[in-house]
């Protein structure tokens, strides 16, 4: 096995005054922008019901929360921050990069459902480049299709498993704070926003998938939000610029380490890349659905969910980052990269060198919490094995029995 880095455990140094002020202001603006909520369609269960009733033929109408009216003022506040006056070069670079990203996020929200939205999305998240498209299509062509399977667990089961994980985190670190919200109308079955867990009341999932999804949502997204809050660079709790691919790569990889990343799950991530590319080309939800359902053999509900996600706001390319991030993570691990280092907060893979420098200079510290699955020797062995795998090989046909919900 690869030897882990010697991560510091001492409390990090306090940020210089200007850096601390800018960091706090960026964090506040980040929470106000809340682009994920702004671009999440409402009434998803009703949309699916109506789509089924139409025989998969009627284009759904995507409705969104009311648009903020102060986006211009928010942008002015953002651009007035004295980033150039930050006292330390590495801190200035990383916070200036976040300022630029927030500016693009404000633009993205303001362009929702307009012709300029797709270009703004590509500017922010990138698009499905030819190599990624080839990787995605290879997965869809080579990884076996699965039947729907039984959905033996519901929202209550998932919440109880999350509560147990929260309790374990609080025991390991009394500073841990996070909430669970069960909602009637949620864009996905489960998500994390601002460090809290959101679960759709209608959630249904196979019992064997509960532990892997807990590892993804709680053991990655909630955990890194907590670890980021223990840093003096607070932006690590919400995410430095471009953090999404690594976060989603880590979350998906956590499912594999926990013992069950099924072929269906990997195929969905590949389908999201294809759907993002089709949305950029201007195809409708119905057209994307048809390609995934008829052309790729996806289950109807998965194909519909993937198509709607791709058409959020007019064509959101964010979903391509899951497979991209997973591929980048495997490439990093193949070179002997340290896994636990990636859990100290939310940052981009491209920022790992400057994050390491900030660690060496005492501005950051190692992760306060580690995922519970890393206590499992089998997970450690899977981590070591994955260093030799490519992304199209990263799935498990059967779940690890000890991780099945009882």
Buried (B, 14 or more C-beta within 10 A) or exposed (E): EEEEBEBBEEEBEEBBEBBBBBBEBBBEBBEBBBBBBBBBBEBBEEBBEEBEEEEBEEEBEBEBEEEBEEBEEBBEBBEEBEBEEBEBEBBBEBBBBBBBBBBBBBBBBBBBEEEEBBBBBBEBBBBBEEEBBEBBBBBBEEBEEBEEBEEBBBBEBBBEBBEEBBEBBBEEBEEBEBEBEBEEBBBEBBBBBBBBBBBBBBBBBBBBBBBBBBBBBBBBBBBBBBBBBBBBBBBBBBBBBBBBBBBBBBBBBBBBBBBBBBBBBBBBBBBBBBBBBBBBEEBBBBBBBBBBBEEBEBBBEBBBBBBBBBBBBBBBBBBBBBBBBBBBBBEBBEEEBBBBBBBBBBBBBEBBEBBBEBBEEEBBBBBBBBBBBBEBEBBBEBBEEBBEBEBBBBBBEEBBEEBBBE
